[in-house]
Amino acid sequence: MAEAAVRYLRSVRTPAPEPVEALPRPELRCVGEDERAPLDPAEFRRVLGNFATGVAVITAPPAATSPGDSPAGFACQSFTSLSLDPPLVAFMVGRGSATWPRIARAGVFCVNVLGAHQSELCRAFAVSGADKFAGVAYDAAPVSGSPRLSGAVAWIDCAIHAVHTGGDHLIVVGRVDALGTAADDPEGPLLFHRGRFARLSD
């Protein structure tokens, strides 16, 4: 009976779906006044703050065209896995970010998932205009050469795959070339919830 069921299922197997056409690349432009929803930004942040996230630092090496530059990096709460095949991740960055153009010029980046003990490191990378790498221990990610921060619970080494618009932010998609986790992680990841840092507990 089981063999008959298998034969039947094989006989009615549906063909593979047609590949989906990629959407045209959107125009990079500012958000128009007529596109703004009638929402209070403070209320928007308050409600969305109930969604707990991990915390990462996105880093990039100096661009090959700017050898005198220092590495670039910023603290990022908006990071997510995107695709398994091909392996893609994504992060969101404000259009007004001073760090993003340097990452874009490099064409590569490393996502450093912060550990519960790294809240001060996160604050340092959230400051604009400072030397964010002063006193920070790191080595080079194996493919891109982006800074791989010591003590991070995980790292994902990427090349920029695509950039899309998302209102006042850009959605940066990265193709994963290498990744790994810390050999020892007793405390777990750093979390962010309702405007403050948190950690996992039993």
Rosetta blueprint (number, residue, H / E / L):
1 M L
2 A H
3 E H
4 A H
5 A H
6 V H
7 R H
8 Y H
9 L H
10 R H
11 S H
12 V L
13 R L
14 T L
15 P L
16 A L
17 P L
18 E L
19 P L
20 V L
21 E L
22 A L
23 L L
24 P L
25 R L
26 P L
27 E L
28 L L
29 R L
30 C L
31 V L
32 G L
33 E H
34 D H
35 E H
36 R L
37 A L
38 P L
39 L L
40 D L
41 P H
42 A H
43 E H
44 F H
45 R H
46 R H
47 V H
48 L H
49 G L
50 N L
51 F L
52 A L
53 T E
54 G E
55 V L
56 A E
57 V E
58 I E
59 T E
60 A E
61 P L
62 P L
63 A L
64 A L
65 T L
66 S L
67 P L
68 G L
69 D L
70 S L
71 P L
72 A E
73 G E
74 F E
75 A E
76 C E
77 Q L
78 S L
79 F E
80 T E
81 S E
82 L E
83 S E
84 L L
85 D L
86 P L
87 P L
88 L E
89 V E
90 A E
91 F E
92 M E
93 V E
94 G E
95 R L
96 G L
97 S L
98 A L
99 T L
100 W H
101 P H
102 R H
103 I H
104 A H
105 R H
106 A H
107 G L
108 V E
109 F E
110 C E
111 V E
112 N E
113 V E
114 L L
115 G E
116 A L
117 H L
118 Q L
119 S H
120 E H
121 L H
122 C H
123 R H
124 A H
125 F H
126 A H
127 V L
128 S L
129 G L
130 A L
131 D L
132 K L
133 F L
134 A L
135 G L
136 V L
137 A L
138 Y E
139 D E
140 A E
141 A L
142 P L
143 V L
144 S L
145 G L
146 S L
147 P E
148 R E
149 L E
150 S L
151 G L
152 A L
153 V L
154 A E
155 W E
156 I E
157 D E
158 C E
159 A E
160 I E
161 H E
162 A E
163 V E
164 H E
165 T E
166 G E
167 G L
168 D L
169 H E
170 L E
171 I E
172 V E
173 V E
174 G E
175 R E
176 V E
177 D E
178 A E
179 L E
180 G E
181 T E
182 A L
183 A L
184 D L
185 D L
186 P L
187 E L
188 G L
189 P E
190 L E
191 L E
192 F E
193 H E
194 R L
195 G L
196 R E
197 F E
198 A E
199 R E
200 L L
201 S L
202 D L
